[in-house]
Each structure stands twice: as structure tokens, then as C-alpha cells.
């Protein structure tokens, strides 16, 4: 579902004028609701897709401010199959990602009272 349903929406966001997409990352695979706090939110700002289907989504991660090396990596060439997804800092693996999805975001202009 991540590749078939979510990636096209994220890609469309990234190719729009503002070029950003809010993402929810599922980092735990558990029925323990107390573990939900281990999931994460990031902001995607770009991507690279090669001819073999290797996709890197460049993200801003608030846990690593000012670090442009953060990215999500996966292969999207076989969307009907399960694929490994990971969160990386430079080339260092940080965490397995079970799924990611687009979060609704609407820009608001702040008006002082």
C-alpha cells in the first residue's frame, strides 16, 4: 500500500510549487498501543528515483535538525511484493520502516490579533 497508494500522493506533493510533503513513519510493528509513541513524523522535500526503481526520499527530521543527509530508501520496482524500507543518515541505517504515509497539511497564514 505504501508504494501503490502513498508514494504517488507524496510524489505529487513534491512536484507541486511548494515541493513539500508531511509524512508519518510507522517504525514499530506491535499491538501494544503504548508503543505508538515510537512512530515518527518528518517532512519530505525531494526525491531521487533511478531506472532500477531505487527510491530515496529526502527528509527533514526534527530529531536531526540541519542535517540534509536524512532519507528514506526503498525499491519500488515490484509494488505487489513486500519491500524493505529504511531510514538513513548519510549511508548509516538508523531504523526499519514498516510503512509511511502522507499526512494532510494545509498552509495557514498567521494573522496577529
C-alpha positions as CSV (number, residue, x, y, z in Angstrom):
1,X,0.0,0.0,0.0
2,X,2.9,2.4,0.7
3,X,4.2,2.1,-2.8
4,X,0.9,1.8,-4.7
5,X,-1.2,4.3,-2.7
6,X,1.0,6.7,-0.7
7,X,4.1,7.2,-2.9
8,X,2.0,8.7,-5.8
9,X,0.4,11.2,-3.4
10,X,3.8,12.1,-1.9
11,X,5.4,12.4,-5.3
12,X,2.6,14.8,-6.5
13,X,3.2,16.9,-3.4
14,X,6.9,17.1,-4.0
15,X,6.4,18.1,-7.7
16,X,3.9,21.0,-6.8
17,X,5.0,24.6,-6.4
18,X,5.8,24.3,-2.7
19,X,7.6,20.9,-3.0
20,X,7.0,19.6,0.5
21,X,5.1,16.6,1.9
22,X,4.4,15.7,5.5
23,X,4.9,12.0,6.2
24,X,4.0,9.7,9.0
25,X,6.6,6.9,9.6
26,X,5.5,3.5,11.1
27,X,8.6,2.4,12.9
28,X,7.1,-0.3,15.2
29,X,5.1,-3.5,14.4
30,X,3.2,-4.2,17.6
31,X,-0.3,-4.4,19.0
32,X,0.9,-2.6,22.2
33,X,-0.7,0.9,21.9
34,X,1.9,2.2,24.3
35,X,4.5,1.8,21.6
36,X,2.7,4.1,19.2
37,X,4.9,7.0,20.5
38,X,7.9,5.3,18.8
39,X,6.4,6.2,15.4
40,X,7.6,9.5,13.8
41,X,6.7,12.4,11.6
42,X,9.0,14.0,9.1
43,X,8.9,16.5,6.2
44,X,9.8,15.3,2.7
45,X,11.4,17.9,0.4
46,X,12.8,15.9,-2.5
47,X,13.4,12.5,-4.1
48,X,15.7,10.6,-6.4
49,X,14.4,7.6,-8.4
50,X,16.8,5.6,-10.6
51,X,16.0,3.3,-13.6
52,X,16.1,0.2,-11.3
53,X,13.3,1.5,-9.1
54,X,15.6,2.6,-6.2
55,X,13.9,5.5,-4.4
56,X,15.5,7.9,-2.0
57,X,13.1,10.4,-0.3
58,X,15.0,13.3,1.2
59,X,13.5,14.4,4.5
60,X,13.8,16.9,7.3
61,X,13.8,15.0,10.5
62,X,13.3,17.2,13.7
63,X,15.4,14.7,15.6
64,X,18.4,15.7,13.4
65,X,17.9,19.4,12.7
66,X,20.1,21.0,10.0
67,X,21.1,17.5,8.7
68,X,20.5,17.3,4.9
69,X,21.7,13.6,4.8
70,X,18.5,12.1,6.2
71,X,16.5,10.0,3.8
72,X,14.2,7.0,3.3
73,X,15.3,4.3,1.0
74,X,13.4,1.6,-0.7
75,X,12.9,-0.1,-4.1
76,X,9.5,0.5,-5.8
77,X,10.0,-1.7,-8.9
78,X,7.8,-4.5,-7.6
79,X,4.9,-2.9,-5.7
80,X,2.9,-6.1,-5.5
81,X,5.6,-7.5,-3.2
82,X,6.8,-6.6,0.3
83,X,9.9,-4.4,0.1
84,X,12.4,-3.4,2.8
85,X,12.3,0.3,3.7
86,X,14.8,2.1,5.9
87,X,15.6,5.4,7.5
88,X,19.2,6.5,6.9
89,X,21.5,9.3,8.0
90,X,24.1,9.6,5.2
91,X,24.7,5.9,4.4
92,X,24.1,4.7,8.0
93,X,21.0,2.7,8.6
94,X,19.0,4.1,11.6
95,X,15.7,2.2,11.6
96,X,13.5,-0.1,9.7
97,X,10.3,1.5,8.4
98,X,7.2,-0.7,8.2
99,X,5.2,1.8,6.2
100,X,5.0,5.5,5.6
101,X,2.0,7.7,4.5
102,X,1.2,11.2,3.5
103,X,-0.2,13.4,6.3
104,X,-2.7,16.1,5.3
105,X,-1.2,19.6,5.6
106,X,-2.7,22.9,4.8
107,X,-0.6,26.0,4.9
108,X,-2.0,28.7,7.2
109,X,-1.1,32.4,7.2
110,X,-0.7,33.7,10.8
111,X,-2.6,36.9,11.4
112,X,-1.7,38.7,14.7
113,X,-4.7,39.8,16.8
